[in-house]
C-alpha cells in the first residue's frame, strides 16, 4: 500500500511540474493552461440486497488538476487531460463472520459497515464554450469525458451496537475490469461557467457540476464479510477551481 501511495504521489508531482513549466506559455498560446480544482460530491449507491441493506453516503471530496489545450482557432473547443483524486464512502448493514464460525446467510444484517473508497483517475475530456474565451469575460460551457479509474485500498470499520469489532484496509476491485482488477472507467457529463482572463481583467476561475457513471460495480472480499458485496455508484461532483 505504501508503494502505491508513493507511485501516486510521484505521478501527481510530475503533472504539477509540467503544469508549472507550461503556465508561462499559456498566455502566449491563448487559452492553454493548467486547471486546479477542489469540491464536494453527492453519491447515490446501490448494493447487493442479498448481502447488505441501507446504503448511505458519507463525506466525499474531489481534487485534481488538468492541462487544457485549445483545439482549432475558435477559442471555444478544448481538450483536457489530468490526474484526479476521488475520496468517497458509504455506510451499510451486512453480515460479519468471526473466525471459525459457520457462514449463515439468514438476512439478519446485524453489523454496521463504514467504508471509505480512495481512487485515482486519469480524465480525458472535451470542453465546448458557448462564448469565445478570448473576447468574453464569462463563458458557460458543456464538458464530456472518459475517466480511467484506479482503486486504492479502502478504509473499513465494522461495528455492532456502537462497539467496533473490526478495522481493516481491504483491497477494492472491479467486478468487470480493464487490464487489472483495480482498473476500470466511468463517463462524465457536466455543465460549467468560467470567468476568462482578458487583458483588462486578469485572473480566471470556474465552477462546474458534472455527473459520473461507472461501467462496473466494485467490491471487496474478506474472510469476515459476505461474498459478492457488489457496490454501484452514480456521483454528482461540484468543482471550484482556478486556471493559470
N, C-alpha and C positions, 0 to 999 in steps of 0.2 A: 504494500500500500504506500510505503514511503517513496519507493521508486516511481510509482505512478504520479504521486504529487510533485516530485522533483521534475519529472518529464513535462507535466502540465505547466509548471512554473516557468521552465525554460522556453516552452512554446509561447507563452504569453509575453515573456520578456522580449523574445525575438520580434514579435509583432509590434510591441511598443517602440523598440529601437527603430524598426523600419518606418513606423509612422512618424517618429521624430525627424528622421533623416529627410523624409519627403515633405514634411509640413511646410518648409520654406518655399518649395516649388509649387504648392497648391494655388497660391495667388497668381503665379505666372501662367499656370495651365488653365485657370478659370474653372472653378467648380470642384476640382480634385481636392482630396484632403483626407483627414482621419477623424472618425466619429468615436467618441467615448460616451457611454450611457449607463444608467442605473435605474431600477424601478421595481415595483411590486408586481405580483401576478395573482390572478384568481384561477383556481383549478377545479375542474369537475371530474371526479374519479368514479370509476366503476370497478368492481372486484368480483371474483368468482363466488357466487352466492352459495355454492355447495360447501365452501370452506371458510367464509368470512361474511360479515354483515356491517352495515352502518359506516361506510367510508366517509370521512370528513376531512376537509383540508386543514393544513397547518400553514404557518408563515412561509412565504415564498418570495424569492428575490432573484432578479436577473441583472447581470453586469457584464459588460464586454466592450469591445472596440472593433471598428471595421475601417478598411481602406475603401474609399469611394472614388470611382473613376468615371469620368464623363464619357458617354458614348455619342459620337456624332457632334454636330455643331449647333444643335438647337438649344443647348443648356437645359434640357428637360429630362433626358434619359441617362440613368446612371447605373453602374454595376458596383455592388458592394460585396466584399469578401472580408471575413474576420474570424475572431475567436470569442466565444461567449461561455460564461459560467452560469448555470441554472441550478438554484437551490430551492427545492420544494419538498412537500411531505404530506402525509395523511395519517389519520387515526382510524383504526377499525377494530372490530372484535372478532376473535378467532379461537382456535384450539391452542393448547400448549401441552406438550407431552414430555414429562420428566423422564430422565434416563431409566431404562429397564421397566418401562410401563407399556401396556398394550395400547395401540392406537385405535381408539374407538371413535368413529365419526358419527356422533349422535346429534349433531347440530346444537350442542349446548352453548358453544361460543362464550366461554366464561372468562376469557382473558382479553385485556386491552393491549393493542399493539400501537406503538408510536414510531413511525418510520420516516426518516428524512432521506431524500434522494439527492445525490450530487451528480451532476453531469456536465461534461464539456461538449460544446457543439462548434461546428465549422459552418457558419451560414454563408450561402451564396444567394444574393438577392438582386432583383431588378426593380429599380425605383423610377416612377414616372411623375414628373411635376406638372401640375395644371397651369402654372405660370413660370416663365423663364427665370432661372436663378440669377442671371447676370444683370437683369434690369427690373426685378420686382423685389420689394422689401420683404414681402411674405409670400410663401408658396405652399398651398396644400398639395398633397401627393398621395399616390397609392403605391404599395410595395408588395411584391410576391417573392417567395423564396423556397429554397430547398436546404435543409439543415442536416448535416451528418451529426449523429449523436454518439457520445462515448460515455458509458455508465461507470462511475467510480463506486467503490464500496459504500454501502449505506450506513446509516446510524439508526440503530433499533433499540427500543426499550419495551419490555413486556411486563405488565403488572396485573395484579388481581386484587380487587377491592382496595386500591390505593397502595398496595405493597409491591415493590419491584421484585420480580423473580428472575429476570434475565436482562442483560445488556450485551449488545453484540454489534459487529460491523460486517453484516453478511454481504456476499458478492451478489450484486444485482445483474441479471441477464435478460436479454430479449428472447421471447419465445421464437420469433422469426428474425433472423439476423443476417447481416452482410459481412462476409469475411470472418468475423469473430462474434461470439455470442454477447459481447458487450457493445457491438456497433449496430446501429440502425439509423433511421432518419425520420424527420417529420417535415411537413409542408406548412407554410405560413402565408397569411394574407392580412395586410394591415392598411390603415389609414393614418396619415400624419400631417403635421403642419410645421413649417420651419421658417425661422427668420434668417434672411440671407445677409451675407457680408458684402455691402456695397461701399463704394469709395467714400460716400458721405455718412456711412453708418457701419462702423466696424463691429465685429462680433457676430457669431452665428450660433443659434441653438435650435432645438427641435423637440416636439412632443409627438409620440407615436403610440398607437394602440393596435396590437396585432393578435390574431388568433392562430393557434398552432394545433395541428392534428398529427398524431403519431401513427406510423404504419404497423406497429407491433406492440402487444402488451409486454410488460416486463414483470419479473418475478424474482423471488429468492427461495432457496431450498436448504433447509437445515434439518438436523435430527429432531428438534423440538417443535417445529412448525408443521402445519398441514402441507400436503403436496398440492401442486397446481394453484398456488396463490397468485393468479394472473391479475395484473392491475392495468387498467387503461386510463388515460387522462387526456382531456382537452384543456388547453391553457390560454387564458387571456392575459397578455403582458402589456403593461404600461411602461413606456421608456421615456425618460427625460435625459437629454444629453446635449453635448457641445460638439461643434465641428471646428477643426483647426486647419 
